[in-house]
Amino acid sequence: MKNVKMMYLRPGNLFKQFIVEGNEPVVLKNGRVAMKHTGDGTNTLMGCLAEATDDDRTNHSQKDHVVTHTIVQSGKPKAKRTDKLVLGERVFYIVDIDDAGALGLSTIYYAEERRDVK
C-alpha cells in the first residue's frame, strides 16, 4: 500500500503569489514624515490566505489595525512588519509576524485587508 498524504483544499485555498512592497520615510511639504510603500514587483512570496480567527484578532491586533486575515508561507520571513502585500486588486498590511518555532520552516503573517488603498 502506498503512503499518501491527503489534504482537504477548497478552490481558492491554494498558494498564491503576493507582491511585497516595503516602506520608506518621505518628508511632506508641512515637514511631517509619512511612510510611502514602494516596490517594483520583483520581491514576492508564495502564501496561503485565510480569514483570521477570533484568537488571532485578539492576540495580534494593534490599536489602529485589526487583523482580518492570516497568510502562511513556508520558509523564513520574506516581508517585515508594516510592509504591504498586494494580491491582484487586494491590499494587505502586515500587522504582526510569527516565525513558527524560530526555525525558518514556516512563517505566519497577520494582516489587515485595506479596501481604501490601491
N, C-alpha and C positions, 0 to 999 in steps of 0.2 A: 504494500500500500504506500502511496506517495504521501510525503509530508507536505501539506498545502496550508498556507495561511489564508484564511478568509477574512475579508474586511467588508463591512457594510458601508457603501458610499452612495449618497444620493447625487443626482446630477447637480453640478454647481459646487459640490464639496471637494472637488479635486484641487490640486495645487495650481495656483495662478501666479503670474509674474507681475510683481509690483515694482514700480519705478521709485527709487529713493531720492528725495530731494533734501539736501542739507540746508542749514540756515546760516546766514552771516549777518552781522550787525550793520545797519545802514543809518546814517545821521540824517534826520529830516530837516526841512527848512527852519523849523522853530527850535532846532537844537536837541530835540528828543531823539533817543535811539530806538529804532524798531528792528525787528528781525525780518529778513527777506529770504524766502526759500528759493534756492537755485538748483538746477540740475539739467543735464543735457540728455538724460535718458540712458546713459551707459551704466550707471550704478543701479543694479536691480537685485531683487531677491525673490525666491520661489517660496510661497507660503500658502497655507490653507486657512481660509477665512471662516469664522464662525461668530455667532452672536455671543455676547458676554453673559455670564450667569449673574445672579444676584450677589453671590460671594465676590465675583470679580469686580462688580460695581462698587461694593462697599470697601473692599480691601485695597484697590488700586486707583480709585478716582481721586482727583485733586479738587481744590476749592472751585476753580472755574472750568474744569474739564472732567466730564463724566465719561467713563469707559463704556462704549457701546458694543465693541467687537474685540475679539482676540484673533491674532494671526500667529500661527505656529509654523516655524521654519526649522529645517534640520540644519545642524551645524552651528558655528559660532555666530554671534550677532553681526549683521551687516549694516544695521542702522542704529542710531542712538536716540536717546530721549529728545523730544522736541523736533525730530525730523518729520517730514511729510511723506506719506506713501500715496502713490497715485495708481489707481486701477481703472483704466478707461476713463469714465466720467466721474468716478467716485474718488473722494479725497479723504484720507485718514491722517490724523495727527497722533503720533506715538506719545502716550501719557506715561507709560511705565514699561520696563523690560525685565524679564525673568530668564536668566541663563540657567535653565533647569539643571540642577546638580553641579553647576560651575565646571562642567567637563567639556563643554563645546559640542555636546551631542545634539541638543535641540534648544531653540530659543522661543519664548512666548512673548509676543508684543501685545500690550494692552493699548487699544487705540480708540480714539473718538472720531466717528464719522462726521465730517463737516459738509453740509449742503450749501453753505453760503460762500464757500471758497472754490475757485476753479483753478 
